[in-house]
Amino acid sequence: MTSFNPVDGCRHVGHQQELGASITLLPGLDQRTVEHRHDNLLALKHVDTHGSCPWQNSKRTNSGPGHPAPISGIPAELLMMILTDVVISESSSCMCKFVWVSSPKRLAAVSRKWRAAIFSCPALWTHVHVTPYQSVKMLNEHLLNSSRLPIHVTVHQWPFRDPIPTSGPLSIAALTAQLYSILSQANAEPICGRVQSLTINATESNTFVDFVLQTWSVRGLRFPVLRHVSLSGGLRAIWSRSCFFDGKNAPALETLELKNIMVSCNVGRLSWGVGLNLTTLVWKGPAHHDNGSLVIPVTLFHKIVASLPSLTTLELHGHAVGLEHATLESLASSGVLPLTHIKILRASRHAFINPNAAFMLFLLLPSLTHALIRGHCCSGPLTCRTATHAIRALIDFPRVPPSLEDVVFECLDENPHLGWREWVLKELDSWKERRKAIGESVTVPRVRMRMLNGETLVGEEGRREACEAIDGIA
């Protein structure tokens, strides 16, 4: 069974549905095995990197002929989970002497047992990479080993040159050949029909992102299980939005993630594919206060969000939107209207540079019902106090947002000052009382403050009910 909580955005998946589920959910494993899971993972990484087991020279173990290393005797089920952790953590990729070797293939070279396990488990081959450091043949072998499972595709920056080579591993023809391998058919079944997520990692300020999207979205192919698209710009790349998926070729697409990428588009002609049903927009900016081109103006941000009427969830991480100097007059003069279709907000890490940024965002989202604000609160003058700025904005303007039902603040400071904690509890109680006094035009939401150590702080009123509620989503 899978459950979803709108505030946390967490999916809780049973062990029968996902190979990488928590090991504590697996029956038949004793507590000692569970406790040593991460130790075994570290040992596996050491074997993979150095070709030897860290226990081989241990006094606790007699390695050698007739005395195999302890890691070779771990249960097959646990071995598969460890291998999955390694594949995912390394993004299924590495470069060895400028030749691309997928992580499952490297792990398969450790021993016959591992090789048999890896090549008999298609789930280990579901992370597919397009890179100039591998051949089309290697990519096709990887796709074949993934069987018919959904795959996650990552396209890495191709080192475009001027002029672009017409042949060779770094040419556009080589990139196109690998992209077409995923778009082709295998056993009369289109491989693109298995693509569940697409990530484009660009690092250069050229047309790479648009080239990949155009190759995939304008050929009349369908991506029936594509749910997530992530465009990462490495702080330099530009996405001109000249093309994208639509409701016809990607009917299941739910999430678009923009990470450290500059968006360049004509705001006067902003339009998406017909029938696009995106529900979540994730915008990740620099993890520090940035005044550069990666901070999108509030007017362009508004145009993009308003052009996606199916959106219900907005996530802002880092300094992504320039809200800190916005005013009611500037928004009105720019024709910025409330975004009434956004119901859920998650914000963290410099999303709010000051209380005004939080207030302006709350003002733009009048239909907001759930909010999760995560960030530092009181750890020093150089730290952006995201949660504190949000709290301050709510206290100063108790009428916005009017429809809040649930608010969670997460403090990322290890040892917040006791006086600050008392201030939070007092102010949040006062804020709720002020909303009660306003009347039926605003709601009185459930409010919680989570600390880094797992402690949950709530006001005096409703403390027991809030603690019981938090247990259901923690």
VOTI-473987 format. One record per residue (C-alpha): x, y, z; residue in one letter. Coordinates in steps of 0.05 Angstrom, whole numbers. Example, Ala and Ser with C-alpha at 12.3 -4.5 7.8 and 13.67 -1.06 7.14 Angstrom:
VOTI-473987
PT:xx:yy:zz:type
PT:246:-90:156:a
PT:273:-21:143:s
end
This chain:
VOTI-473987
PT:xx:yy:zz:type
PT:0:0:0:m
PT:23:71:-14:t
PT:1:132:25:s
PT:15:206:12:f
PT:16:264:59:n
PT:6:333:27:p
PT:48:371:78:v
PT:109:326:79:d
PT:105:303:7:g
PT:128:234:30:c
PT:107:169:-2:r
PT:106:110:46:h
PT:115:46:6:v
PT:108:-25:32:g
PT:167:-73:25:h
PT:130:-116:-25:q
PT:125:-58:-74:q
PT:194:-28:-75:e
PT:262:-62:-71:l
PT:294:-3:-37:g
PT:245:1:21:a
PT:271:6:92:s
PT:304:-58:115:i
PT:266:-54:179:t
PT:203:-72:140:l
PT:231:-139:117:l
PT:207:-199:156:p
PT:254:-253:179:g
PT:314:-208:191:l
PT:339:-203:262:d
PT:357:-137:295:q
PT:431:-150:291:r
PT:426:-156:215:t
PT:387:-91:213:v
PT:439:-54:255:e
PT:496:-77:210:h
PT:463:-57:144:r
PT:501:8:137:h
PT:566:-26:158:d
PT:557:-76:102:n
PT:542:-20:53:l
PT:607:15:71:l
PT:644:-51:64:a
PT:613:-62:-4:l
PT:634:7:-28:k
PT:704:-8:-3:h
PT:706:-73:-42:v
PT:680:-38:-103:d
PT:732:17:-99:t
PT:794:-18:-74:h
PT:783:-90:-93:g
PT:790:-116:-22:s
PT:746:-123:39:c
PT:763:-80:100:p
PT:753:-141:143:w
PT:807:-182:109:q
PT:861:-158:156:n
PT:816:-158:217:s
PT:834:-201:277:k
PT:761:-222:281:r
PT:763:-257:214:t
PT:806:-310:183:n
PT:803:-293:110:s
PT:837:-333:55:g
PT:826:-401:25:p
PT:770:-436:61:g
PT:754:-374:101:h
PT:713:-326:58:p
PT:702:-255:80:a
PT:639:-245:124:p
PT:606:-202:71:i
PT:602:-262:24:s
PT:557:-297:73:g
PT:503:-244:81:i
PT:432:-264:62:p
PT:415:-257:-12:a
PT:357:-211:4:e
PT:402:-164:43:l
PT:455:-167:-11:l
PT:405:-143:-62:m
PT:385:-85:-18:m
PT:458:-65:-9:i
PT:471:-69:-83:l
PT:410:-26:-96:t
PT:435:26:-47:d
PT:502:29:-82:v
PT:471:35:-151:v
PT:424:91:-130:i
PT:475:129:-88:s
PT:526:129:-145:e
PT:471:146:-195:s
PT:489:82:-230:s
PT:549:112:-262:s
PT:624:123:-261:c
PT:680:140:-309:m
PT:740:94:-313:c
PT:796:117:-359:k
PT:746:158:-399:f
PT:704:96:-413:v
PT:634:96:-383:w
PT:621:34:-340:v
PT:554:28:-307:s
PT:553:14:-232:s
PT:518:-54:-239:p
PT:571:-77:-287:k
PT:628:-57:-241:r
PT:595:-91:-182:l
PT:585:-154:-224:a
PT:660:-160:-232:a
PT:671:-170:-157:v
PT:652:-244:-154:s
PT:612:-298:-189:r
PT:558:-294:-135:k
PT:549:-220:-145:w
PT:550:-227:-220:r
PT:495:-279:-218:a
PT:454:-237:-170:a
PT:462:-172:-210:i
PT:446:-201:-278:f
PT:385:-237:-251:s
PT:356:-172:-221:c
PT:328:-124:-273:p
PT:313:-73:-219:a
PT:388:-58:-213:l
PT:389:-36:-286:w
PT:332:14:-285:t
PT:376:76:-279:h
PT:397:91:-350:v
PT:448:143:-369:h
PT:462:178:-435:v
PT:534:201:-436:t
PT:591:211:-487:p
PT:634:162:-447:y
PT:595:100:-468:q
PT:578:68:-534:s
PT:509:55:-562:v
PT:524:-19:-554:k
PT:536:-11:-479:m
PT:472:30:-472:l
PT:431:-23:-509:n
PT:459:-78:-464:e
PT:439:-38:-403:h
PT:369:-28:-430:l
PT:363:-102:-445:l
PT:383:-120:-374:n
PT:327:-76:-347:s
PT:276:-124:-377:s
PT:208:-90:-380:r
PT:212:-50:-316:l
PT:201:26:-314:p
PT:267:62:-325:i
PT:296:128:-301:h
PT:336:164:-354:v
PT:391:216:-341:t
PT:420:254:-400:v
PT:488:284:-383:h
PT:518:346:-415:q
PT:547:332:-483:w
PT:611:372:-494:p
PT:588:414:-552:f
PT:644:446:-590:r
PT:649:501:-641:d
PT:645:476:-694:p
PT:607:414:-671:i
PT:642:350:-694:p
PT:607:312:-748:t
PT:632:245:-724:s
PT:664:212:-664:g
PT:640:200:-593:p
PT:630:274:-578:l
PT:589:290:-640:s
PT:515:308:-643:i
PT:506:244:-684:a
PT:531:202:-625:a
PT:484:238:-577:l
PT:425:228:-624:t
PT:442:155:-633:a
PT:438:143:-558:q
PT:374:183:-551:l
PT:343:143:-608:y
PT:363:78:-573:s
PT:315:95:-517:i
PT:262:119:-565:l
PT:267:56:-608:s
PT:231:-10:-602:q
PT:255:-73:-568:a
PT:216:-137:-582:n
PT:161:-96:-615:a
PT:153:-55:-551:e
PT:175:18:-551:p
PT:227:30:-496:i
PT:202:101:-488:c
PT:138:70:-461:g
PT:178:49:-399:r
PT:209:117:-384:v
PT:183:139:-315:q
PT:229:198:-304:s
PT:275:241:-347:l
PT:332:283:-319:t
PT:374:329:-363:i
PT:438:351:-329:n
PT:465:410:-368:a
PT:528:449:-348:t
PT:539:495:-407:e
PT:502:556:-430:s
PT:480:528:-497:n
PT:420:495:-529:t
PT:432:426:-499:f
PT:368:423:-457:v
PT:324:446:-515:d
PT:358:398:-563:f
PT:344:337:-519:v
PT:272:358:-505:l
PT:260:372:-579:q
PT:287:303:-598:t
PT:240:270:-549:w
PT:177:311:-554:s
PT:166:325:-628:v
PT:173:256:-659:r
PT:101:234:-646:g
PT:122:183:-593:l
PT:84:171:-528:r
PT:111:166:-458:f
PT:51:136:-422:p
PT:86:126:-354:v
PT:130:189:-354:l
PT:115:224:-287:r
PT:175:267:-271:h
PT:219:313:-312:v
PT:279:348:-281:s
PT:320:402:-316:l
PT:385:417:-280:s
PT:428:473:-305:g
PT:492:470:-264:g
PT:484:545:-250:l
PT:499:561:-323:r
PT:452:527:-371:a
PT:391:560:-403:i
PT:323:530:-420:w
PT:287:572:-471:s
PT:222:532:-465:r
PT:219:526:-540:s
PT:188:456:-532:c
PT:162:410:-479:f
PT:117:350:-470:f
PT:42:356:-474:d
PT:-19:318:-451:g
PT:-19:275:-514:k
PT:51:246:-511:n
PT:59:248:-435:a
PT:-11:241:-404:p
PT:16:218:-336:a
PT:67:274:-326:l
PT:58:302:-256:e
PT:122:339:-235:t
PT:169:388:-267:l
PT:232:405:-229:e
PT:276:464:-248:l
PT:343:463:-212:k
PT:395:518:-218:n
PT:374:534:-289:i
PT:360:599:-323:m
PT:292:603:-356:v
PT:290:646:-418:s
PT:223:655:-452:c
PT:180:708:-484:n
PT:129:721:-429:v
PT:82:750:-480:g
PT:76:683:-516:r
PT:79:635:-458:l
PT:42:571:-474:s
PT:49:497:-459:w
PT:29:434:-495:g
PT:-46:421:-500:v
PT:-74:379:-444:g
PT:-12:383:-399:l
PT:-34:361:-329:n
PT:25:380:-285:l
PT:6:381:-212:t
PT:73:398:-179:t
PT:125:450:-197:l
PT:191:446:-160:v
PT:237:505:-167:w
PT:307:499:-136:k
PT:352:560:-135:g
PT:421:571:-104:p
PT:429:548:-33:a
PT:453:617:-14:h
PT:429:689:-23:h
PT:439:703:-96:d
PT:427:767:-134:n
PT:446:738:-202:g
PT:408:714:-262:s
PT:384:649:-229:l
PT:334:688:-187:v
PT:272:693:-230:i
PT:233:758:-227:p
PT:166:753:-192:v
PT:129:774:-255:t
PT:159:718:-297:l
PT:149:668:-240:f
PT:76:689:-237:h
PT:67:681:-313:k
PT:95:610:-312:i
PT:54:587:-252:v
PT:-9:619:-278:a
PT:0:585:-345:s
PT:-6:516:-312:l
PT:-78:515:-286:p
PT:-72:442:-264:s
PT:-18:458:-213:l
PT:-37:447:-140:t
PT:32:440:-107:t
PT:89:490:-108:l
PT:158:476:-80:e
PT:211:531:-72:l
PT:280:511:-48:h
PT:336:561:-45:g
PT:335:633:-69:h
PT:293:619:-131:a
PT:243:677:-136:v
PT:258:751:-125:g
PT:203:767:-75:l
PT:243:804:-22:e
PT:234:874:-53:h
PT:164:864:-82:a
PT:108:911:-60:t
PT:33:912:-69:l
PT:40:971:-116:e
PT:93:937:-160:s
PT:51:873:-165:l
PT:-12:912:-183:a
PT:24:954:-235:s
PT:52:890:-267:s
PT:-16:857:-272:g
PT:2:802:-222:v
PT:-62:768:-198:l
PT:-72:717:-143:p
PT:-54:645:-160:l
PT:-117:612:-134:t
PT:-102:541:-158:h
PT:-42:529:-111:i
PT:-64:491:-49:k
PT:2:463:-21:i
PT:68:500:-9:l
PT:135:472:11:r
PT:192:521:21:a
PT:263:514:48:s
PT:334:541:49:r
PT:332:615:32:h
PT:264:612:-1:a
PT:248:673:42:f
PT:305:724:46:i
PT:263:769:92:n
PT:192:770:121:p
PT:168:811:62:n
PT:185:754:14:a
PT:143:706:56:a
PT:85:756:60:f
PT:85:768:-14:m
PT:83:694:-30:l
PT:27:682:20:f
PT:-10:740:-12:l
PT:-3:709:-81:l
PT:-30:642:-56:l
PT:-98:659:-24:p
PT:-124:587:-31:s
PT:-65:556:6:l
PT:-88:501:54:t
PT:-23:465:72:h
PT:47:493:83:a
PT:113:462:103:l
PT:168:513:118:i
PT:237:484:129:r
PT:300:523:145:g
PT:347:552:197:h
PT:314:594:250:c
PT:364:625:297:c
PT:434:600:283:s
PT:470:666:270:g
PT:468:732:232:p
PT:496:702:167:l
PT:444:648:163:t
PT:379:659:125:c
PT:326:647:178:r
PT:273:620:131:t
PT:225:593:184:a
PT:231:655:227:t
PT:216:700:168:h
PT:154:659:152:a
PT:130:662:225:i
PT:142:736:227:r
PT:101:747:163:a
PT:42:706:190:l
PT:42:743:256:i
PT:45:812:224:d
PT:-9:796:174:f
PT:-57:746:207:p
PT:-108:749:150:r
PT:-62:715:99:v
PT:-68:663:75:p
PT:-142:659:96:p
PT:-154:584:83:s
PT:-95:552:119:l
PT:-112:485:151:e
PT:-43:456:169:d
PT:24:490:178:v
PT:89:455:196:v
PT:154:492:211:f
PT:218:451:212:e
PT:278:481:247:c
PT:345:456:219:l
PT:387:484:276:d
PT:419:433:322:e
PT:412:473:386:n
PT:363:530:378:p
PT:364:579:436:h
PT:313:563:490:l
PT:289:635:489:g
PT:274:630:415:w
PT:234:567:425:r
PT:192:600:478:e
PT:182:660:432:w
PT:157:613:376:v
PT:107:579:421:l
PT:81:645:449:k
PT:76:679:381:e
PT:42:620:347:l
PT:-10:617:402:d
PT:-20:692:396:s
PT:-27:685:320:w
PT:-80:632:326:k
PT:-119:675:376:e
PT:-117:734:328:r
PT:-144:691:271:r
PT:-200:667:317:k
PT:-218:738:333:a
PT:-222:757:259:i
PT:-281:710:250:g
PT:-305:663:196:e
PT:-267:698:140:s
PT:-203:661:160:v
PT:-190:591:186:t
PT:-152:571:249:v
PT:-100:521:225:p
PT:-64:466:262:r
PT:8:490:274:v
PT:69:450:292:r
PT:143:463:299:m
PT:191:405:287:r
PT:262:407:313:m
PT:322:373:283:l
PT:325:324:340:n
PT:255:299:324:g
PT:220:339:379:e
PT:153:369:361:t
PT:134:436:392:l
PT:63:462:392:v
PT:26:515:430:g
PT:-11:502:495:e
PT:-78:498:461:e
PT:-90:433:425:g
PT:-22:405:445:r
PT:-48:334:453:r
PT:-87:334:388:e
PT:-28:360:349:a
PT:19:309:378:c
PT:-29:253:359:e
PT:-36:281:289:a
PT:39:286:278:i
PT:47:212:294:d
PT:8:195:233:g
PT:55:230:184:i
PT:123:229:219:a
end
